[in-house]
């Protein structure tokens, strides 16, 4: 036992005097050398320390036409409607390409936020925004406006409809992963 204690003491002593052998730090006193080494070690530990694990794993769908960097889409609120206290629970109805889920836009909510809140891939919103047209039905969502999202059994967004003043607008996923505006 005393031999192990002596070995540990010797090891600690070698580590303590390690900065004295660092000649590139010669102009600094040994206290400053040790402080720099300790600070570097703390910063490295902070970078390498594992972060909190997500409560729910993020579902990601890889498509051939994903956007690498996009500007987040913001909804323009036009016309104030009475504030919706609680969004209606999503109702699911079957379709040949998946189930339709109904949502209602909350006050100040964007389509990207709606996708995030429901664990849907936000890149799909950006892909739809590229083909939304001049009337911008996705960018001009209003509070209380109805949005229906179709999902396949695997969770992939295969379609989206938005009720506008000019009728219903449909976005459909193509086999290559991109979206087209159908109506």
HELIX and SHEET records of a PDB file:
HELIX    1   1 UNK A    2  UNK A   16  1                                  15    
HELIX    2   2 UNK A   18  UNK A   21  5                                   4    
HELIX    3   3 UNK A   23  UNK A   25  5                                   3    
HELIX    4   4 UNK A   30  UNK A   48  1                                  19    
HELIX    5   5 UNK A  111  UNK A  117  1                                   7    
HELIX    6   6 UNK A  123  UNK A  129  1                                   7    
SHEET    1   A 6 UNK A  92  UNK A  95  0                                        
SHEET    2   A 6 UNK A  98  UNK A 104 -1                                        
SHEET    3   A 6 UNK A 146  UNK A 151 -1                                        
SHEET    4   A 6 UNK A 157  UNK A 164 -1                                        
SHEET    5   A 6 UNK A 167  UNK A 173 -1                                        
SHEET    6   A 6 UNK A 179  UNK A 181 -1                                        
END                                                                             
